[in-house]
Amino acid sequence: MPIPPDHAGPPSSISAAPDSLDHAVRDDASGSVGVGQVWSLDASGLDPERLSGEAGKIALQGLFVALIEAADLHPIAQPIWHVFGGEHAGVTGIVALSESHLACHTFPEHGGMTLDLYTCMTRPAPDWQRLISAHLGGAMPVRLQTRVFRRFLAGPQTRP
């Protein structure tokens, strides 16, 4: 399932991020500059059939489309998917965003997935539980461990 045309295209077609989001927030106490945030999720209790092979790839494509729309993200290229061979046939996916990137890796043998979303600005969290349950859930309750990291760079350095 490709990303909808209004969400993909060459970099020249990307719209600017809304002004209400802080792209570079300075922490005056330390002189560091905020340059975004990362959500790092570990999901378990997922349906193994939605995590493996071509069926897993299709389910994950649906999750990426829904997440991109819900979080108002802007892909700059189509996602790259790899379906592993063998008994467990997990799936890895990544998409470059004007905001940075979204990536996942599945572990069907454990009914789990890891997912990372990095954005170069802070923004509200998507409804991870609803999105992941809708696209990858099964008979068991979906359990999420979510970590959010703010990213900072050191402030301007002065030369002697």
C-alpha angles and dihedrals in degrees: 000000000000124000109265111266093245088059099048137052144104117318091258090066096055116114120226119260117261114272091232091074119081108241096176115011115181120220099212094196094061101019090235123138123225110233103176144291141271127218110202114189133187110194125190136172090057127148106264091212089059090053103050141065124346092325088057092049091053092048091049092048088056091050092050092050092048093046093047090051095043093049095040092238125165120221116208094195140011116280120263115229132189123189111200121221127228135060098321100032097193123186132234122195137176136176127189113228132193082239091051122268150323120208138170142179126194132215105195092176087064098034088242147121137190119213133183128191118185119187124182091226135039117263138162116285117256117238092268095176094053095043097046094042092050095050105030107016125116138169094317125071112264112242120200131193107194126188123184121199126189112216121222136179125204113263123253113308120224119222120225 
